[in-house]
Amino acid sequence: MSSERSERPKSRLRLNYSVLGPLLALALLIVLGASLNGNFLSYTNIANVVARASFIGIIAVGATFVITSGGLDLSVGSMSAFVAGMMIIIINALVPSLGAGWATIIVGILAGLAIGSLGGAANGLLVTAGRIEPFIVTLGTLGIFRALITFLANGGTLNLNFEVSGVYEPVYTGDILGVPVPIIVFAVVAIVGEVVMRRTRFGRHVAAIGSNEQVARYSAINVDRVRLLTYILQGFLIGIAAALYVPKFGSANSSTAVLWELQAIAAVIIGGTMLKGGFGRIWGTVVGVIILELIGNILNLQNLISPYLNQAFQGAIIIIAVLLQRSRRQS
């Protein structure tokens, strides 16, 4: 009895560390940024940081479901570029018949959501029906989607119709009650994702599959269907991210969204989601995305370290986060 009592406080301490770790890291970054630059905590800078993080953040919410189920998607960056390119092509093709107004833009957005969902479904079917490892499937589709956008752009750049660009631009640059639209979209996606993960049968099934697939099957969970839905959700959210990306940049090419998969996976792991599946935390992913963006922001504001090392920091963060997860499991 005495040994059991002595172990309980330790388990609570580990749990608290796991929950508070990302928040503590975020707080330390904020203190560091504020001490290095007086404009760091200005509303304009913070709003810009979160708005820029919205692309990766929306995709990372989908990645949280995929990774929690025991899967992995390395194709999110190249799929985002492909979806953005297809949206530009479709919108430009519709201008002569529908005009350069919102009707054309809405059709383009719906097409992007559909194409993203179909791309996610293709990944999911290859994993579930094809019985191929997610790493192999999405590594292959990473190359396929990147080659497709390069082919569609003929090795150059796809540019959005100039008249449409003027109408579409407020979707990224506009605000509602002073809050930029991308931040609102990101917040809605994150809140819905957290509710789905924590409060729905689908979310519980996703975690159960990632924790132990065989037990999940014995529990009458349709493992293949749930896993397929996580990839479709990932593709759908890529469509949402592309719908925000197009009005900001108005173009897409072979270098669009390069290494977004690295940032999305890093954000998910930093937020506390287990890389091997079984446990996911959407709010933690949101914190992870903001942490990564703040690191880049601090590097850009200072000349101490080259901002070109940002991706090196992200890669190191992934390795360190996985090592910490492994050490917690072993302890």
Beta strands, then each sheet from edge to edge (+ up, - down):
strand 1: 157-159
strand 2: 175-176
strand 3: 179-180
strand 4: 251-253
sheet 1: 1+ 4-
sheet 2: 2+ 3-
end
